[in-house]
Amino acid sequence: MFTGWKIRFNFAHYFRLIVTTLSSTKNESVVGATVFFLFVQVLVADEVSQNIKTWTSKAGTKIKASLISAKHHEVKLKTKEGKILSLHPHKLSEEDQEFVFTEFPLTKIAQSIIGKRIIIDDQGSTVTVVFQFNEDGGFEFGTEESGKIIKEQEGLIYKIKGLEVEIFKGQEKTNRLKFYNSLTKIGDTLSFGLSRTMVNGKIISLEPAKPF
């Protein structure tokens, strides 16, 4: 995407070009083509200016930039100076989050698990496993015993790829979960683990995320 100064430079350049052409030739086809090219440049400049908006973070900071791309865990913005910014969508204001995911809608699986706590009956075991997908990108999991959840690890994040969810601690992938339905519901099977032989469980509870 062009930055503002490049657009201004191109506009001035092609304006000089059309003046030179008009003064040096009477060929209507050449002049017409040059005029059309200049018109396209103006349209591009207008489109770029419309794409730039003011973004507000939850902390109240503001920046002018255009939206390049967005996924559930990352939004990429480009400033007027051409700098690329990457941030988690949860850091943006509610209004800007709504704008982002109108332009780049979340997948069905992302919509059904983000902000949710999923409780799994680990088949073949007496253990009940709890997975939680926080809206800020954090992942929490633990086991439930006698109504109390024992948290396993801190500092985990998740990334959704198709129907699989990869779990990371820093750059290291520590676990993965495989869903079999993009619209997750109670009774669905869920597989988890890094090995080829994943552990299967059945979803017995699907509820909003909450503190462990």
Secondary structure as UniProt FT lines:
FT   HELIX           4..24
FT   HELIX           28..51
FT   STRAND          52..57
FT   TURN            58..59
FT   STRAND          62..71
FT   TURN            72..73
FT   STRAND          74..79
FT   TURN            80..81
FT   STRAND          84..87
FT   HELIX           89..91
FT   HELIX           94..103
FT   HELIX           108..113
FT   TURN            114..115
FT   STRAND          116..122
FT   TURN            123..124
FT   STRAND          128..133
FT   TURN            135..136
FT   STRAND          138..145
FT   TURN            146..147
FT   STRAND          148..151
FT   STRAND          156..161
FT   TURN            162..163
FT   STRAND          164..169
FT   TURN            170..171
FT   STRAND          172..179
FT   TURN            186..187
FT   STRAND          189..192
FT   STRAND          199..208
//
